[in-house]
Amino acid sequence: MKNTAHTKEQTKATSHDSASTDSELYKLGTKVTAAFAVAVGIWGLICLASVLISDGNPVALVKNLFSAIFGN
């Protein structure tokens, strides 16, 4: 029979370790939010470009916008 000893080590998280983890999570959250903001911005530009292509020019785009808002 083998003699094996099990030891337990107690580790304590210091406030510095906790703050470092929080800081890393904030950095990750900021990067994820920025990535979504960039994706939405690109999507908006693509939508605007497709409307400009289908209407033909910016004047028609503005005219159609006011027509949609005021129902003329």
PQR file with spaces between the fields and no chain letter, atoms N, CA, C, O and H, PARSE charges and radii, in Angstrom:
ATOM       1  N    MET     1       0.832   -1.159    0.000 -0.4000 1.5000
ATOM       2  CA   MET     1       0.000    0.000    0.000 -0.0000 2.0000
ATOM       3  C    MET     1       0.890    1.240    0.000  0.5500 1.7000
ATOM       4  O    MET     1       1.912    1.296    0.684 -0.5500 1.4000
ATOM       5  N    LYS     2       0.472    2.229   -0.786 -0.4000 1.5000
ATOM       6  CA   LYS     2       1.245    3.457   -0.905 -0.0000 2.0000
ATOM       7  C    LYS     2       0.806    4.444    0.156  0.5500 1.7000
ATOM       8  O    LYS     2      -0.375    4.554    0.487 -0.5500 1.4000
ATOM       9  H    LYS     2      -0.358    2.183   -1.342  0.4000 1.0000
ATOM      10  N    ASN     3       1.769    5.145    0.671 -0.4000 1.5000
ATOM      11  CA   ASN     3       1.454    6.238    1.585 -0.0000 2.0000
ATOM      12  C    ASN     3       1.428    7.534    0.780  0.5500 1.7000
ATOM      13  O    ASN     3       2.440    7.960    0.224 -0.5500 1.4000
ATOM      14  H    ASN     3       2.728    5.055    0.402  0.4000 1.0000
ATOM      15  N    THR     4       0.288    8.127    0.732 -0.4000 1.5000
ATOM      16  CA   THR     4       0.184    9.420    0.054 -0.0000 2.0000
ATOM      17  C    THR     4      -0.377   10.424    1.022  0.5500 1.7000
ATOM      18  O    THR     4      -1.283   10.133    1.803 -0.5500 1.4000
ATOM      19  H    THR     4      -0.534    7.781    1.184  0.4000 1.0000
ATOM      20  N    ALA     5       0.169   11.590    0.957 -0.4000 1.5000
ATOM      21  CA   ALA     5      -0.286   12.650    1.848 -0.0000 2.0000
ATOM      22  C    ALA     5      -0.987   13.715    1.019  0.5500 1.7000
ATOM      23  O    ALA     5      -0.483   14.159   -0.012 -0.5500 1.4000
ATOM      24  H    ALA     5       0.905   11.827    0.322  0.4000 1.0000
ATOM      25  N    HIS     6      -2.119   14.098    1.475 -0.4000 1.5000
ATOM      26  CA   HIS     6      -2.863   15.173    0.814 -0.0000 2.0000
ATOM      27  C    HIS     6      -2.695   16.432    1.645  0.5500 1.7000
ATOM      28  O    HIS     6      -2.981   16.461    2.842 -0.5500 1.4000
ATOM      29  H    HIS     6      -2.529   13.737    2.312  0.4000 1.0000
ATOM      30  N    THR     7      -2.231   17.449    0.986 -0.4000 1.5000
ATOM      31  CA   THR     7      -2.065   18.712    1.699 -0.0000 2.0000
ATOM      32  C    THR     7      -2.989   19.741    1.077  0.5500 1.7000
ATOM      33  O    THR     7      -3.236   19.739   -0.129 -0.5500 1.4000
ATOM      34  H    THR     7      -1.998   17.426    0.014  0.4000 1.0000
ATOM      35  N    LYS     8      -3.479   20.594    1.905 -0.4000 1.5000
ATOM      36  CA   LYS     8      -4.326   21.676    1.434 -0.0000 2.0000
ATOM      37  C    LYS     8      -3.577   22.979    1.617  0.5500 1.7000
ATOM      38  O    LYS     8      -3.042   23.277    2.685 -0.5500 1.4000
ATOM      39  H    LYS     8      -3.279   20.596    2.885  0.4000 1.0000
ATOM      40  N    GLU     9      -3.557   23.743    0.539 -0.4000 1.5000
ATOM      41  CA   GLU     9      -2.931   25.053    0.617 -0.0000 2.0000
ATOM      42  C    GLU     9      -4.018   26.106    0.597  0.5500 1.7000
ATOM      43  O    GLU     9      -4.928   26.073   -0.231 -0.5500 1.4000
ATOM      44  H    GLU     9      -3.991   23.501   -0.328  0.4000 1.0000
ATOM      45  N    GLN    10      -3.908   27.012    1.497 -0.4000 1.5000
ATOM      46  CA   GLN    10      -4.860   28.106    1.510 -0.0000 2.0000
ATOM      47  C    GLN    10      -4.275   29.260    0.714  0.5500 1.7000
ATOM      48  O    GLN    10      -3.139   29.682    0.929 -0.5500 1.4000
ATOM      49  H    GLN    10      -3.169   27.039    2.170  0.4000 1.0000
ATOM      50  N    THR    11      -5.064   29.743   -0.187 -0.4000 1.5000
ATOM      51  CA   THR    11      -4.636   30.906   -0.950 -0.0000 2.0000
ATOM      52  C    THR    11      -5.592   32.042   -0.647  0.5500 1.7000
ATOM      53  O    THR    11      -6.800   31.848   -0.515 -0.5500 1.4000
ATOM      54  H    THR    11      -5.987   29.400   -0.361  0.4000 1.0000
ATOM      55  N    LYS    12      -5.041   33.193   -0.543 -0.4000 1.5000
ATOM      56  CA   LYS    12      -5.841   34.368   -0.259 -0.0000 2.0000
ATOM      57  C    LYS    12      -5.729   35.322   -1.445  0.5500 1.7000
ATOM      58  O    LYS    12      -4.635   35.618   -1.926 -0.5500 1.4000
ATOM      59  H    LYS    12      -4.059   33.351   -0.650  0.4000 1.0000
ATOM      60  N    ALA    13      -6.869   35.788   -1.897 -0.4000 1.5000
ATOM      61  CA   ALA    13      -6.879   36.785   -2.960 -0.0000 2.0000
ATOM      62  C    ALA    13      -6.741   38.158   -2.330  0.5500 1.7000
ATOM      63  O    ALA    13      -7.519   38.538   -1.455 -0.5500 1.4000
ATOM      64  H    ALA    13      -7.758   35.548   -1.507  0.4000 1.0000
ATOM      65  N    THR    14      -5.776   38.868   -2.774 -0.4000 1.5000
ATOM      66  CA   THR    14      -5.592   40.212   -2.245 -0.0000 2.0000
ATOM      67  C    THR    14      -6.454   41.187   -3.037  0.5500 1.7000
ATOM      68  O    THR    14      -6.950   40.857   -4.115 -0.5500 1.4000
ATOM      69  H    THR    14      -5.144   38.559   -3.485  0.4000 1.0000
ATOM      70  N    SER    15      -6.623   42.358   -2.511 -0.4000 1.5000
ATOM      71  CA   SER    15      -7.422   43.368   -3.211 -0.0000 2.0000
ATOM      72  C    SER    15      -6.735   43.771   -4.511  0.5500 1.7000
ATOM      73  O    SER    15      -7.405   44.162   -5.466 -0.5500 1.4000
ATOM      74  H    SER    15      -6.220   42.627   -1.636  0.4000 1.0000
ATOM      75  N    HIS    16      -5.426   43.682   -4.558 -0.4000 1.5000
ATOM      76  CA   HIS    16      -4.701   44.007   -5.784 -0.0000 2.0000
ATOM      77  C    HIS    16      -5.041   43.002   -6.882  0.5500 1.7000
ATOM      78  O    HIS    16      -5.253   43.394   -8.029 -0.5500 1.4000
ATOM      79  H    HIS    16      -4.882   43.364   -3.781  0.4000 1.0000
ATOM      80  N    ASP    17      -5.095   41.716   -6.549 -0.4000 1.5000
ATOM      81  CA   ASP    17      -5.448   40.697   -7.532 -0.0000 2.0000
ATOM      82  C    ASP    17      -6.866   40.903   -8.034  0.5500 1.7000
ATOM      83  O    ASP    17      -7.123   40.773   -9.230 -0.5500 1.4000
ATOM      84  H    ASP    17      -4.923   41.397   -5.617  0.4000 1.0000
ATOM      85  N    SER    18      -7.772   41.217   -7.153 -0.4000 1.5000
ATOM      86  CA   SER    18      -9.163   41.440   -7.519 -0.0000 2.0000
ATOM      87  C    SER    18      -9.289   42.656   -8.425  0.5500 1.7000
ATOM      88  O    SER    18     -10.027   42.618   -9.409 -0.5500 1.4000
ATOM      89  H    SER    18      -7.563   41.322   -6.181  0.4000 1.0000
ATOM      90  N    ALA    19      -8.593   43.712   -8.113 -0.4000 1.5000
ATOM      91  CA   ALA    19      -8.639   44.928   -8.922 -0.0000 2.0000
ATOM      92  C    ALA    19      -8.045   44.679  -10.290  0.5500 1.7000
ATOM      93  O    ALA    19      -8.533   45.213  -11.286 -0.5500 1.4000
ATOM      94  H    ALA    19      -7.993   43.743   -7.313  0.4000 1.0000
ATOM      95  N    SER    20      -7.004   43.877  -10.353 -0.4000 1.5000
ATOM      96  CA   SER    20      -6.386   43.557  -11.626 -0.0000 2.0000
ATOM      97  C    SER    20      -7.345   42.760  -12.506  0.5500 1.7000
ATOM      98  O    SER    20      -7.427   42.992  -13.712 -0.5500 1.4000
ATOM      99  H    SER    20      -6.607   43.442   -9.544  0.4000 1.0000
ATOM     100  N    THR    21      -8.068   41.821  -11.897 -0.4000 1.5000
ATOM     101  CA   THR    21      -9.040   41.033  -12.651 -0.0000 2.0000
ATOM     102  C    THR    21     -10.172   41.919  -13.145  0.5500 1.7000
ATOM     103  O    THR    21     -10.595   41.799  -14.295 -0.5500 1.4000
ATOM     104  H    THR    21      -8.001   41.633  -10.918  0.4000 1.0000
ATOM     105  N    ASP    22     -10.665   42.804  -12.294 -0.4000 1.5000
ATOM     106  CA   ASP    22     -11.723   43.722  -12.703 -0.0000 2.0000
ATOM     107  C    ASP    22     -11.263   44.611  -13.845  0.5500 1.7000
ATOM     108  O    ASP    22     -12.014   44.868  -14.786 -0.5500 1.4000
ATOM     109  H    ASP    22     -10.321   42.902  -11.360  0.4000 1.0000
ATOM     110  N    SER    23     -10.033   45.076  -13.758 -0.4000 1.5000
ATOM     111  CA   SER    23      -9.487   45.935  -14.802 -0.0000 2.0000
ATOM     112  C    SER    23      -9.428   45.195  -16.132  0.5500 1.7000
ATOM     113  O    SER    23      -9.755   45.764  -17.173 -0.5500 1.4000
ATOM     114  H    SER    23      -9.423   44.867  -12.994  0.4000 1.0000
ATOM     115  N    GLU    24      -9.017   43.946  -16.106 -0.4000 1.5000
ATOM     116  CA   GLU    24      -8.947   43.160  -17.336 -0.0000 2.0000
ATOM     117  C    GLU    24     -10.342   42.920  -17.918  0.5500 1.7000
ATOM     118  O    GLU    24     -10.523   42.938  -19.135 -0.5500 1.4000
ATOM     119  H    GLU    24      -8.751   43.483  -15.260  0.4000 1.0000
ATOM     120  N    LEU    25     -11.318   42.698  -17.049 -0.4000 1.5000
ATOM     121  CA   LEU    25     -12.687   42.498  -17.527 -0.0000 2.0000
ATOM     122  C    LEU    25     -13.247   43.778  -18.145  0.5500 1.7000
ATOM     123  O    LEU    25     -13.962   43.724  -19.146 -0.5500 1.4000
ATOM     124  H    LEU    25     -11.171   42.684  -16.060  0.4000 1.0000
ATOM     125  N    TYR    26     -12.924   44.930  -17.550 -0.4000 1.5000
ATOM     126  CA   TYR    26     -13.366   46.198  -18.124 -0.0000 2.0000
ATOM     127  C    TYR    26     -12.731   46.422  -19.490  0.5500 1.7000
ATOM     128  O    TYR    26     -13.384   46.910  -20.412 -0.5500 1.4000
ATOM     129  H    TYR    26     -12.344   44.973  -16.737  0.4000 1.0000
ATOM     130  N    LYS    27     -11.469   46.069  -19.616 -0.4000 1.5000
ATOM     131  CA   LYS    27     -10.792   46.218  -20.907 -0.0000 2.0000
ATOM     132  C    LYS    27     -11.446   45.332  -21.959  0.5500 1.7000
ATOM     133  O    LYS    27     -11.658   45.761  -23.093 -0.5500 1.4000
ATOM     134  H    LYS    27     -10.938   45.672  -18.867  0.4000 1.0000
ATOM     135  N    LEU    28     -11.763   44.103  -21.587 -0.4000 1.5000
ATOM     136  CA   LEU    28     -12.424   43.188  -22.520 -0.0000 2.0000
ATOM     137  C    LEU    28     -13.801   43.712  -22.895  0.5500 1.7000
ATOM     138  O    LEU    28     -14.179   43.679  -24.067 -0.5500 1.4000
ATOM     139  H    LEU    28     -11.591   43.754  -20.666  0.4000 1.0000
ATOM     140  N    GLY    29     -14.553   44.192  -21.917 -0.4000 1.5000
ATOM     141  CA   GLY    29     -15.874   44.737  -22.194 -0.0000 2.0000
ATOM     142  C    GLY    29     -15.818   45.943  -23.112  0.5500 1.7000
ATOM     143  O    GLY    29     -16.669   46.106  -23.985 -0.5500 1.4000
ATOM     144  H    GLY    29     -14.247   44.219  -20.966  0.4000 1.0000
ATOM     145  N    THR    30     -14.820   46.785  -22.916 -0.4000 1.5000
ATOM     146  CA   THR    30     -14.647   47.948  -23.782 -0.0000 2.0000
ATOM     147  C    THR    30     -14.333   47.536  -25.204  0.5500 1.7000
ATOM     148  O    THR    30     -14.858   48.125  -26.149 -0.5500 1.4000
ATOM     149  H    THR    30     -14.128   46.652  -22.207  0.4000 1.0000
ATOM     150  N    LYS    31     -13.486   46.536  -25.370 -0.4000 1.5000
ATOM     151  CA   LYS    31     -13.135   46.073  -26.714 -0.0000 2.0000
ATOM     152  C    LYS    31     -14.324   45.432  -27.409  0.5500 1.7000
ATOM     153  O    LYS    31     -14.520   45.638  -28.606 -0.5500 1.4000
ATOM     154  H    LYS    31     -13.059   46.058  -24.602  0.4000 1.0000
ATOM     155  N    VAL    32     -15.115   44.664  -26.686 -0.4000 1.5000
ATOM     156  CA   VAL    32     -16.294   44.033  -27.272 -0.0000 2.0000
ATOM     157  C    VAL    32     -17.311   45.099  -27.679  0.5500 1.7000
ATOM     158  O    VAL    32     -17.893   45.021  -28.760 -0.5500 1.4000
ATOM     159  H    VAL    32     -14.956   44.496  -25.713  0.4000 1.0000
ATOM     160  N    THR    33     -17.524   46.087  -26.821 -0.4000 1.5000
ATOM     161  CA   THR    33     -18.454   47.175  -27.131 -0.0000 2.0000
ATOM     162  C    THR    33     -17.982   47.965  -28.343  0.5500 1.7000
ATOM     163  O    THR    33     -18.785   48.316  -29.208 -0.5500 1.4000
ATOM     164  H    THR    33     -17.051   46.150  -25.942  0.4000 1.0000
ATOM     165  N    ALA    34     -16.700   48.244  -28.411 -0.4000 1.5000
ATOM     166  CA   ALA    34     -16.153   48.977  -29.553 -0.0000 2.0000
ATOM     167  C    ALA    34     -16.312   48.171  -30.843  0.5500 1.7000
ATOM     168  O    ALA    34     -16.608   48.741  -31.892 -0.5500 1.4000
ATOM     169  H    ALA    34     -16.047   47.959  -27.708  0.4000 1.0000
ATOM     170  N    ALA    35     -16.121   46.867  -30.777 -0.4000 1.5000
ATOM     171  CA   ALA    35     -16.277   46.027  -31.963 -0.0000 2.0000
ATOM     172  C    ALA    35     -17.721   46.064  -32.462  0.5500 1.7000
ATOM     173  O    ALA    35     -17.961   46.153  -33.666 -0.5500 1.4000
ATOM     174  H    ALA    35     -15.880   46.404  -29.925  0.4000 1.0000
ATOM     175  N    PHE    36     -18.686   45.995  -31.536 -0.4000 1.5000
ATOM     176  CA   PHE    36     -20.089   46.077  -31.938 -0.0000 2.0000
ATOM     177  C    PHE    36     -20.412   47.455  -32.512  0.5500 1.7000
ATOM     178  O    PHE    36     -21.168   47.550  -33.479 -0.5500 1.4000
ATOM     179  H    PHE    36     -18.492   45.923  -30.558  0.4000 1.0000
ATOM     180  N    ALA    37     -19.867   48.508  -31.949 -0.4000 1.5000
ATOM     181  CA   ALA    37     -20.106   49.854  -32.452 -0.0000 2.0000
ATOM     182  C    ALA    37     -19.561   50.012  -33.864  0.5500 1.7000
ATOM     183  O    ALA    37     -20.204   50.624  -34.717 -0.5500 1.4000
ATOM     184  H    ALA    37     -19.253   48.432  -31.163  0.4000 1.0000
ATOM     185  N    VAL    38     -18.392   49.467  -34.110 -0.4000 1.5000
ATOM     186  CA   VAL    38     -17.813   49.524  -35.457 -0.0000 2.0000
ATOM     187  C    VAL    38     -18.679   48.731  -36.439  0.5500 1.7000
ATOM     188  O    VAL    38     -18.917   49.179  -37.561 -0.5500 1.4000
ATOM     189  H    VAL    38     -17.870   48.970  -33.418  0.4000 1.0000
ATOM     190  N    ALA    39     -19.147   47.558  -36.019 -0.4000 1.5000
ATOM     191  CA   ALA    39     -19.993   46.737  -36.896 -0.0000 2.0000
ATOM     192  C    ALA    39     -21.298   47.461  -37.234  0.5500 1.7000
ATOM     193  O    ALA    39     -21.742   47.427  -38.381 -0.5500 1.4000
ATOM     194  H    ALA    39     -18.954   47.194  -35.108  0.4000 1.0000
ATOM     195  N    VAL    40     -21.909   48.107  -36.258 -0.4000 1.5000
ATOM     196  CA   VAL    40     -23.151   48.848  -36.509 -0.0000 2.0000
ATOM     197  C    VAL    40     -22.883   50.044  -37.426  0.5500 1.7000
ATOM     198  O    VAL    40     -23.693   50.344  -38.303 -0.5500 1.4000
ATOM     199  H    VAL    40     -21.548   48.135  -35.326  0.4000 1.0000
ATOM     200  N    GLY    41     -21.770   50.717  -37.230 -0.4000 1.5000
ATOM     201  CA   GLY    41     -21.416   51.840  -38.091 -0.0000 2.0000
ATOM     202  C    GLY    41     -21.200   51.413  -39.535  0.5500 1.7000
ATOM     203  O    GLY    41     -21.657   52.087  -40.458 -0.5500 1.4000
ATOM     204  H    GLY    41     -21.113   50.473  -36.516  0.4000 1.0000
ATOM     205  N    ILE    42     -20.513   50.307  -39.731 -0.4000 1.5000
ATOM     206  CA   ILE    42     -20.289   49.797  -41.094 -0.0000 2.0000
ATOM     207  C    ILE    42     -21.617   49.397  -41.723  0.5500 1.7000
ATOM     208  O    ILE    42     -21.859   49.671  -42.898 -0.5500 1.4000
ATOM     209  H    ILE    42     -20.142   49.760  -38.981  0.4000 1.0000
ATOM     210  N    TRP    43     -22.470   48.751  -40.946 -0.4000 1.5000
ATOM     211  CA   TRP    43     -23.786   48.353  -41.442 -0.0000 2.0000
ATOM     212  C    TRP    43     -24.601   49.587  -41.850  0.5500 1.7000
ATOM     213  O    TRP    43     -25.269   49.576  -42.884 -0.5500 1.4000
ATOM     214  H    TRP    43     -22.272   48.528  -39.992  0.4000 1.0000
ATOM     215  N    GLY    44     -24.546   50.634  -41.051 -0.4000 1.5000
ATOM     216  CA   GLY    44     -25.250   51.873  -41.378 -0.0000 2.0000
ATOM     217  C    GLY    44     -24.734   52.500  -42.670  0.5500 1.7000
ATOM     218  O    GLY    44     -25.522   52.971  -43.490 -0.5500 1.4000
ATOM     219  H    GLY    44     -24.003   50.644  -40.211  0.4000 1.0000
ATOM     220  N    LEU    45     -23.431   52.508  -42.851 -0.4000 1.5000
ATOM     221  CA   LEU    45     -22.861   53.058  -44.089 -0.0000 2.0000
ATOM     222  C    LEU    45     -23.264   52.234  -45.306  0.5500 1.7000
ATOM     223  O    LEU    45     -23.530   52.786  -46.374 -0.5500 1.4000
ATOM     224  H    LEU    45     -22.791   52.126  -42.184  0.4000 1.0000
ATOM     225  N    ILE    46     -23.310   50.924  -45.148 -0.4000 1.5000
ATOM     226  CA   ILE    46     -23.734   50.062  -46.254 -0.0000 2.0000
ATOM     227  C    ILE    46     -25.193   50.335  -46.606  0.5500 1.7000
ATOM     228  O    ILE    46     -25.550   50.404  -47.782 -0.5500 1.4000
ATOM     229  H    ILE    46     -23.094   50.475  -44.280  0.4000 1.0000
ATOM     230  N    CYS    47     -26.034   50.490  -45.586 -0.4000 1.5000
ATOM     231  CA   CYS    47     -27.451   50.799  -45.826 -0.0000 2.0000
ATOM     232  C    CYS    47     -27.610   52.150  -46.523  0.5500 1.7000
ATOM     233  O    CYS    47     -28.394   52.276  -47.463 -0.5500 1.4000
ATOM     234  H    CYS    47     -25.744   50.434  -44.630  0.4000 1.0000
ATOM     235  N    LEU    48     -26.876   53.150  -46.068 -0.4000 1.5000
ATOM     236  CA   LEU    48     -26.944   54.470  -46.686 -0.0000 2.0000
ATOM     237  C    LEU    48     -26.458   54.421  -48.131  0.5500 1.7000
ATOM     238  O    LEU    48     -27.055   55.053  -49.003 -0.5500 1.4000
ATOM     239  H    LEU    48     -26.239   53.048  -45.303  0.4000 1.0000
ATOM     240  N    ALA    49     -25.402   53.693  -48.390 -0.4000 1.5000
ATOM     241  CA   ALA    49     -24.885   53.570  -49.752 -0.0000 2.0000
ATOM     242  C    ALA    49     -25.903   52.861  -50.655  0.5500 1.7000
ATOM     243  O    ALA    49     -26.071   53.241  -51.813 -0.5500 1.4000
ATOM     244  H    ALA    49     -24.917   53.180  -47.682  0.4000 1.0000
ATOM     245  N    SER    50     -26.573   51.843  -50.136 -0.4000 1.5000
ATOM     246  CA   SER    50     -27.555   51.133  -50.964 -0.0000 2.0000
ATOM     247  C    SER    50     -28.742   52.031  -51.292  0.5500 1.7000
ATOM     248  O    SER    50     -29.293   51.945  -52.390 -0.5500 1.4000
ATOM     249  H    SER    50     -26.436   51.533  -49.195  0.4000 1.0000
ATOM     250  N    VAL    51     -29.150   52.902  -50.348 -0.4000 1.5000
ATOM     251  CA   VAL    51     -30.244   53.835  -50.625 -0.0000 2.0000
ATOM     252  C    VAL    51     -29.810   54.866  -51.656  0.5500 1.7000
ATOM     253  O    VAL    51     -30.581   55.208  -52.552 -0.5500 1.4000
ATOM     254  H    VAL    51     -28.702   52.972  -49.456  0.4000 1.0000
ATOM     255  N    LEU    52     -28.599   55.359  -51.540 -0.4000 1.5000
ATOM     256  CA   LEU    52     -28.106   56.328  -52.519 -0.0000 2.0000
ATOM     257  C    LEU    52     -28.023   55.710  -53.911  0.5500 1.7000
ATOM     258  O    LEU    52     -28.294   56.379  -54.909 -0.5500 1.4000
ATOM     259  H    LEU    52     -27.972   55.081  -50.812  0.4000 1.0000
ATOM     260  N    ILE    53     -27.653   54.449  -53.974 -0.4000 1.5000
ATOM     261  CA   ILE    53     -27.576   53.768  -55.276 -0.0000 2.0000
ATOM     262  C    ILE    53     -28.968   53.580  -55.860  0.5500 1.7000
ATOM     263  O    ILE    53     -29.171   53.781  -57.057 -0.5500 1.4000
ATOM     264  H    ILE    53     -27.433   53.906  -53.163  0.4000 1.0000
ATOM     265  N    SER    54     -29.936   53.192  -55.018 -0.4000 1.5000
ATOM     266  CA   SER    54     -31.284   52.936  -55.535 -0.0000 2.0000
ATOM     267  C    SER    54     -32.027   54.229  -55.892  0.5500 1.7000
ATOM     268  O    SER    54     -32.816   54.232  -56.837 -0.5500 1.4000
ATOM     269  H    SER    54     -29.771   53.028  -54.046  0.4000 1.0000
ATOM     270  N    ASP    55     -31.793   55.338  -55.152 -0.4000 1.5000
ATOM     271  CA   ASP    55     -32.462   56.606  -55.441 -0.0000 2.0000
ATOM     272  C    ASP    55     -31.768   57.382  -56.546  0.5500 1.7000
ATOM     273  O    ASP    55     -32.413   58.159  -57.251 -0.5500 1.4000
ATOM     274  H    ASP    55     -31.152   55.335  -54.384  0.4000 1.0000
ATOM     275  N    GLY    56     -30.515   57.195  -56.706 -0.4000 1.5000
ATOM     276  CA   GLY    56     -29.797   57.868  -57.778 -0.0000 2.0000
ATOM     277  C    GLY    56     -28.960   59.043  -57.322  0.5500 1.7000
ATOM     278  O    GLY    56     -27.843   59.218  -57.808 -0.5500 1.4000
ATOM     279  H    GLY    56     -29.991   56.564  -56.134  0.4000 1.0000
ATOM     280  N    ASN    57     -29.465   59.864  -56.396 -0.4000 1.5000
ATOM     281  CA   ASN    57     -28.668   61.004  -55.942 -0.0000 2.0000
ATOM     282  C    ASN    57     -29.109   61.419  -54.544  0.5500 1.7000
ATOM     283  O    ASN    57     -30.173   61.004  -54.083 -0.5500 1.4000
ATOM     284  H    ASN    57     -30.373   59.722  -56.002  0.4000 1.0000
ATOM     285  N    PRO    58     -28.305   62.232  -53.864 -0.5600 1.5000
ATOM     286  CA   PRO    58     -28.636   62.633  -52.496  0.2800 2.0000
ATOM     287  C    PRO    58     -29.891   63.505  -52.399  0.5500 1.7000
ATOM     288  O    PRO    58     -30.590   63.464  -51.386 -0.5500 1.4000
ATOM     289  N    VAL    59     -30.181   64.286  -53.427 -0.4000 1.5000
ATOM     290  CA   VAL    59     -31.359   65.147  -53.397 -0.0000 2.0000
ATOM     291  C    VAL    59     -32.623   64.290  -53.360  0.5500 1.7000
ATOM     292  O    VAL    59     -33.555   64.586  -52.613 -0.5500 1.4000
ATOM     293  H    VAL    59     -29.614   64.319  -54.250  0.4000 1.0000
ATOM     294  N    ALA    60     -32.653   63.240  -54.159 -0.4000 1.5000
ATOM     295  CA   ALA    60     -33.803   62.338  -54.154 -0.0000 2.0000
ATOM     296  C    ALA    60     -33.926   61.622  -52.811  0.5500 1.7000
ATOM     297  O    ALA    60     -35.031   61.343  -52.347 -0.5500 1.4000
ATOM     298  H    ALA    60     -31.895   63.000  -54.766  0.4000 1.0000
ATOM     299  N    LEU    61     -32.798   61.330  -52.200 -0.4000 1.5000
ATOM     300  CA   LEU    61     -32.818   60.687  -50.884 -0.0000 2.0000
ATOM     301  C    LEU    61     -33.479   61.590  -49.848  0.5500 1.7000
ATOM     302  O    LEU    61     -34.331   61.137  -49.084 -0.5500 1.4000
ATOM     303  H    LEU    61     -31.900   61.557  -52.577  0.4000 1.0000
ATOM     304  N    VAL    62     -33.094   62.858  -49.819 -0.4000 1.5000
ATOM     305  CA   VAL    62     -33.674   63.805  -48.868 -0.0000 2.0000
ATOM     306  C    VAL    62     -35.151   64.026  -49.177  0.5500 1.7000
ATOM     307  O    VAL    62     -35.972   64.097  -48.263 -0.5500 1.4000
ATOM     308  H    VAL    62     -32.401   63.226  -50.440  0.4000 1.0000
ATOM     309  N    LYS    63     -35.493   64.136  -50.459 -0.4000 1.5000
ATOM     310  CA   LYS    63     -36.893   64.316  -50.866 -0.0000 2.0000
ATOM     311  C    LYS    63     -37.740   63.132  -50.407  0.5500 1.7000
ATOM     312  O    LYS    63     -38.833   63.323  -49.875 -0.5500 1.4000
ATOM     313  H    LYS    63     -34.826   64.078  -51.202  0.4000 1.0000
ATOM     314  N    ASN    64     -37.246   61.917  -50.608 -0.4000 1.5000
ATOM     315  CA   ASN    64     -37.973   60.721  -50.172 -0.0000 2.0000
ATOM     316  C    ASN    64     -38.057   60.626  -48.654  0.5500 1.7000
ATOM     317  O    ASN    64     -39.045   60.121  -48.121 -0.5500 1.4000
ATOM     318  H    ASN    64     -36.357   61.762  -51.040  0.4000 1.0000
ATOM     319  N    LEU    65     -37.034   61.104  -47.952 -0.4000 1.5000
ATOM     320  CA   LEU    65     -37.053   61.110  -46.495 -0.0000 2.0000
ATOM     321  C    LEU    65     -38.180   61.998  -45.980  0.5500 1.7000
ATOM     322  O    LEU    65     -38.968   61.579  -45.132 -0.5500 1.4000
ATOM     323  H    LEU    65     -36.231   61.515  -48.385  0.4000 1.0000
ATOM     324  N    PHE    66     -38.255   63.235  -46.496 -0.4000 1.5000
ATOM     325  CA   PHE    66     -39.321   64.139  -46.067 -0.0000 2.0000
ATOM     326  C    PHE    66     -40.688   63.634  -46.500  0.5500 1.7000
ATOM     327  O    PHE    66     -41.676   63.829  -45.792 -0.5500 1.4000
ATOM     328  H    PHE    66     -37.615   63.575  -47.185  0.4000 1.0000
ATOM     329  N    SER    67     -40.748   62.991  -47.647 -0.4000 1.5000
ATOM     330  CA   SER    67     -42.009   62.415  -48.107 -0.0000 2.0000
ATOM     331  C    SER    67     -42.468   61.298  -47.158  0.5500 1.7000
ATOM     332  O    SER    67     -43.660   61.170  -46.879 -0.5500 1.4000
ATOM     333  H    SER    67     -39.945   62.832  -48.221  0.4000 1.0000
ATOM     334  N    ALA    68     -41.547   60.518  -46.681 -0.4000 1.5000
ATOM     335  CA   ALA    68     -41.888   59.441  -45.746 -0.0000 2.0000
ATOM     336  C    ALA    68     -42.303   59.984  -44.383  0.5500 1.7000
ATOM     337  O    ALA    68     -43.204   59.440  -43.744 -0.5500 1.4000
ATOM     338  H    ALA    68     -40.579   60.623  -46.908  0.4000 1.0000
ATOM     339  N    ILE    69     -41.647   61.058  -43.939 -0.4000 1.5000
ATOM     340  CA   ILE    69     -41.955   61.623  -42.624 -0.0000 2.0000
ATOM     341  C    ILE    69     -43.307   62.347  -42.639  0.5500 1.7000
ATOM     342  O    ILE    69     -44.134   62.141  -41.752 -0.5500 1.4000
ATOM     343  H    ILE    69     -40.915   61.500  -44.458  0.4000 1.0000
ATOM     344  N    PHE    70     -43.526   63.196  -43.650 -0.4000 1.5000
ATOM     345  CA   PHE    70     -44.716   64.048  -43.669 -0.0000 2.0000
ATOM     346  C    PHE    70     -45.865   63.454  -44.479  0.5500 1.7000
ATOM     347  O    PHE    70     -46.968   63.999  -44.465 -0.5500 1.4000
ATOM     348  H    PHE    70     -42.853   63.363  -44.371  0.4000 1.0000
ATOM     349  N    GLY    71     -45.628   62.347  -45.184 -0.4000 1.5000
ATOM     350  CA   GLY    71     -46.692   61.661  -45.911 -0.0000 2.0000
ATOM     351  C    GLY    71     -47.138   62.342  -47.184  0.5500 1.7000
ATOM     352  O    GLY    71     -48.294   62.192  -47.581 -0.5500 1.4000
ATOM     353  H    GLY    71     -44.732   61.904  -45.195  0.4000 1.0000
ATOM     354  N    ASN    72     -46.279   63.074  -47.825 -0.4000 1.5000
ATOM     355  CA   ASN    72     -46.633   63.741  -49.088 -0.0000 2.0000
ATOM     356  C    ASN    72     -46.437   62.816  -50.255  0.5500 1.7000
ATOM     357  O    ASN    72     -46.684   63.203  -51.397 -0.5500 1.4000
ATOM     358  H    ASN    72     -45.340   63.196  -47.502  0.4000 1.0000
